[in-house]
């Protein structure tokens, strides 16, 4: 009985969201194009980006991967002990090599 009530509540909730969307949504003809906060895009979606953005992206991915691996590590480091600590510092060392390389190549120099 509780499962039926929960499913009914979900269906009513989804139907309610759709109903509110139908009432609130703008009417009329819509322009064909991406929605960019109501403004028209200034350049084509496939336009070229400056090469410095690729270096910034790679550095961001390095730090992003660091955080993805550090969260589960932080949860189990007390159980595993010193081996986990050594492995994490080895991983951070490898990431630091990448950061030092990017720094040496001028990825952090914007102009």
PAZAPA-4460 file (N, C-alpha, C; in steps of 0.05 Angstrom, whole numbers, plus 32768, in hexadecimal, padded with zeros to 4 digits):
% residues 111
    n_x    n_y    n_z   ca_x   ca_y   ca_z    c_x    c_y    c_z   seq   type   mol
   8010   7FE8   8000   8000   8000   8000   8011   8019   8000     1      X     A
   8027   8019   8010   8038   8030   8011   8046   8034   7FF6     2      X     A
   804E   801F   7FE9   805B   8021   7FCF   8048   802E   7FBB     3      X     A
   802F   8026   7FBB   801B   8031   7FA9   8018   804F   7FAE     4      X     A
   8017   8057   7FC7   8014   8073   7FCE   802C   8083   7FC5     5      X     A
   8044   8077   7FC9   805C   8085   7FC0   805D   8089   7FA2     6      X     A
   8056   8074   7F93   8055   8076   7F76   8041   808A   7F6D     7      X     A
   802A   808A   7F7A   8015   809E   7F73   801F   80BB   7F79     8      X     A
   802D   80BE   7F8F   8037   80D9   7F96   804C   80E2   7F82     9      X     A
   805D   80D0   7F79   8071   80D7   7F64   8063   80DE   7F4A    10      X     A
   804F   80CF   7F42   8040   80D5   7F29   8033   80F0   7F2B    11      X     A
   8026   80F5   7F41   8018   810F   7F45   802D   8126   7F45    12      X     A
   8044   8121   7F52   8059   8136   7F52   8064   813C   7F36    13      X     A
   8069   8127   7F26   8073   812B   7F0B   805E   8139   7EFA    14      X     A
   8045   8130   7EFD   802F   813E   7EEE   802C   815B   7EF6    15      X     A
   8030   8160   7F10   802F   817C   7F19   8045   818D   7F0E    16      X     A
   805D   8182   7F0C   8073   8191   7F01   806E   8198   7EE3    17      X     A
   8063   8184   7ED4   805C   8189   7EB8   8046   819D   7EB6    18      X     A
   8032   819D   7EC8   801D   81B0   7EC7   8027   81CC   7ECC    19      X     A
   8038   81CF   7EDF   8043   81EA   7EE5   8054   81F3   7ECD    20      X     A
   8062   81E1   7EC1   8072   81E8   7EA9   8060   81F2   7E92    21      X     A
   804A   81E5   7E8E   8038   81EE   7E79   802C   8209   7E7F    22      X     A
   8027   820F   7E98   801B   8229   7E9F   8030   8240   7E9E    23      X     A
   8048   823A   7EA7   805D   824F   7EA9   806D   8253   7E90    24      X     A
   806F   823F   7E7F   8080   8240   7E67   8077   8257   7E54    25      X     A
   808A   8264   7E47   8083   827A   7E34   8075   826F   7E1C    26      X     A
   8062   827E   7E12   8053   8277   7DFA   805D   8286   7DE2    27      X     A
   8056   827C   7DCA   805E   828A   7DB2   8073   827B   7DA3    28      X     A
   807D   8288   7D8E   8091   827B   7D7E   80AC   827D   7D8C    29      X     A
   80BA   8267   7D8B   80D5   8267   7D97   80EA   8268   7D81    30      X     A
   80FF   8277   7D86   8115   8278   7D72   8123   825D   7D72    31      X     A
   812D   8256   7D5B   813D   823D   7D5A   8159   8245   7D61    32      X     A
   8163   823A   7D76   817E   8240   7D7F   8181   8239   7D9C    33      X     A
   8199   823A   7DA6   819D   8233   7DC2   8193   8249   7DD5    34      X     A
   818A   8241   7DEC   8181   8255   7E00   8199   825F   7E0F    35      X     A
   819F   8278   7E0D   81B6   8283   7E19   81AD   829B   7E2B    36      X     A
   819F   8295   7E40   8194   82A9   7E52   8184   82BE   7E42    37      X     A
   8177   82B6   7E2D   8166   82C8   7E1E   8174   82D7   7E08    38      X     A
   818F   82D5   7E07   819E   82E4   7DF3   81A6   82D2   7DDC    39      X     A
   81AD   82DE   7DC6   81B7   82CF   7DAF   81D5   82CA   7DB3    40      X     A
   81DE   82B2   7DAB   81FA   82AD   7DAD   820B   82BF   7D9B    41      X     A
   8222   82C7   7DA4   8233   82D9   7D95   8245   82CB   7D81    42      X     A
   824A   82B1   7D85   825B   82A2   7D74   824F   8286   7D70    43      X     A
   8259   8278   7D5C   824F   825D   7D56   8259   824A   7D6B    44      X     A
   8249   8235   7D70   8250   8222   7D84   8269   8212   7D7E    45      X     A
   8270   8210   7D65   8288   8201   7D5D   82A0   8214   7D58    46      X     A
   829F   822C   7D63   82B5   823F   7D5F   82CE   8235   7D6E    47      X     A
   82E4   823F   7D65   82FE   8236   7D71   8303   8244   7D8B    48      X     A
   8310   8236   7D9D   8318   8241   7DB6   8336   8246   7DB5    49      X     A
   833F   8259   7DC5   835C   825E   7DC7   8369   8246   7DD3    50      X     A
   8381   8240   7DCB   8390   8228   7DD4   8395   8229   7DF2    51      X     A
   8396   8240   7DFF   839B   8241   7E1C   8385   8234   7E2C    52      X     A
   836D   8232   7E21   8357   8225   7E2F   835B   8207   7E32    53      X     A
   8369   81FB   7E1F   836E   81DE   7E21   8381   81D8   7E39    54      X     A
   8395   81E9   7E3D   83A6   81E5   7E54   8397   81E9   7E6E    55      X     A
   8387   81FD   7E6F   8377   8201   7E87   8364   81EA   7E8C    56      X     A
   8359   81DF   7E77   8347   81C7   7E7A   8356   81AF   7E85    57      X     A
   836E   81AB   7E7B   837E   8194   7E85   8385   8197   7EA2    58      X     A
   838C   81AF   7EAA   8393   81B4   7EC6   837A   81B0   7ED7    59      X     A
   8363   81BA   7ECE   834A   81B6   7EDD   8344   8198   7EE0    60      X     A
   8347   8189   7ECA   8342   816C   7ECC   8355   815E   7EDF    61      X     A
   836E   8167   7EE0   8381   815B   7EF3   8377   815F   7F10    62      X     A
   836F   8178   7F17   8365   817D   7F32   834A   8170   7F37    63      X     A
   8339   816E   7F22   8320   8161   7F25   8324   8143   7F2B    64      X     A
   8336   8136   7F1D   833B   811A   7F22   8347   8116   7F3E    65      X     A
   8356   8129   7F47   8361   8128   7F62   834B   8127   7F76    66      X     A
   8337   8138   7F73   8321   8139   7F87   8310   8120   7F85    67      X     A
   830C   8115   7F6D   82FC   80FD   7F6A   8309   80E5   7F78    68      X     A
   8324   80E4   7F78   8331   80CE   7F85   8336   80D3   7FA3    69      X     A
   8337   80EC   7FAB   833C   80F1   7FC7   8324   80ED   7FD9    70      X     A
   830C   80F0   7FCF   82F4   80ED   7FE0   82F2   80D0   7FE9    71      X     A
   82F2   80BC   7FD8   82F0   80A1   7FE2   8308   8099   7FF3    72      X     A
   831F   80A4   7FEC   8337   809E   7FFB   8334   80A8   8018    73      X     A
   8328   80C0   801B   8325   80CB   8036   8312   80BA   8046    74      X     A
   8300   80AC   8039   82ED   809B   8048   82FA   8082   8053    75      X     A
   830F   8078   8045   831A   805E   804D   8337   8060   8058    76      X     A
   8342   8078   8059   835E   807A   8061   8363   8070   807E    77      X     A
   834F   8074   808F   8353   806B   80AB   8353   804C   80AC    78      X     A
   8344   803F   809B   8343   8022   809C   835C   8015   808F    79      X     A
   8365   8021   8079   837C   8016   806A   8396   801C   8078    80      X     A
   8399   8035   8081   83B1   803C   8090   83C6   804A   807F    81      X     A
   83DF   8045   8086   83F5   8053   8079   83F9   804E   805C    82      X     A
   83F1   8036   8052   83F4   8030   8036   83E3   8043   8025    83      X     A
   83CB   8049   802F   83B9   805C   8020   83C6   8077   8020    84      X     A
   83D3   807F   8035   83DF   8099   8036   83F6   809B   8022    85      X     A
   8406   8086   8020   841C   8086   800D   8412   8087   7FF1    86      X     A
   83FD   8077   7FEB   83F1   8077   7FD0   83E6   8092   7FC9    87      X     A
   83D9   809F   7FDB   83CD   80B9   7FD5   83E3   80CE   7FCF    88      X     A
   83F9   80CD   7FDF   840E   80E0   7FDA   841C   80DA   7FBF    89      X     A
   841E   80C1   7FB7   8429   80BA   7F9D   8416   80C5   7F87    90      X     A
   83FD   80C2   7F8B   83E9   80CD   7F77   83EC   80EB   7F75    91      X     A
   83ED   80F8   7F8C   83F0   8116   7F8C   840A   811E   7F80    92      X     A
   841F   810E   7F84   8439   8114   7F77   8437   8113   7F59    93      X     A
   8428   80FF   7F4F   8425   80FD   7F32   8415   8115   7F27    94      X     A
   8401   811D   7F36   83F2   8135   7F2D   8403   814E   7F2F    95      X     A
   8414   814F   7F43   8425   8167   7F45   8439   8168   7F2E    96      X     A
   8442   8151   7F25   8454   8151   7F0D   8445   815D   7EF5    97      X     A
   842B   8157   7EF2   841C   8163   7EDD   8418   8181   7EE0    98      X     A
   8414   818A   7EF9   8411   81A6   7EFE   842B   81B5   7EF9    99      X     A
   8441   81AA   7F02   845B   81B6   7EFD   8461   81B8   7EDF   100      X     A
   845A   81A3   7ED0   845E   81A3   7EB3   844D   81B9   7EA7   101      X     A
   8434   81BB   7EAF   8422   81D0   7EA4   842D   81EC   7EAB   102      X     A
   8437   81EF   7EC3   8442   8209   7ECC   845A   8210   7EBB   103      X     A
   846B   81FC   7EB7   8484   8200   7EA7   847D   8208   7E8A   104      X     A
   8468   81FC   7E7F   8460   8201   7E63   8450   821B   7E61   105      X     A
   844A   8228   7E77   843C   8241   7E77   841E   8240   7E76   106      X     A
   8412   822A   7E7F   83F5   8227   7E7F   83E7   823A   7E92   107      X     A
   83F5   8242   7EA7   83E9   8255   7EBA   83EF   8272   7EB3   108      X     A
   83FE   8277   7E9E   8404   8292   7E96   83EE   8299   7E81   109      X     A
   83DD   82AD   7E87   83C6   82B2   7E77   83CC   82C4   7E5F   110      X     A
   83E0   82D5   7E60   83E5   82E7   7E4A   83FC   82DE   7E3A   111      X     A
***
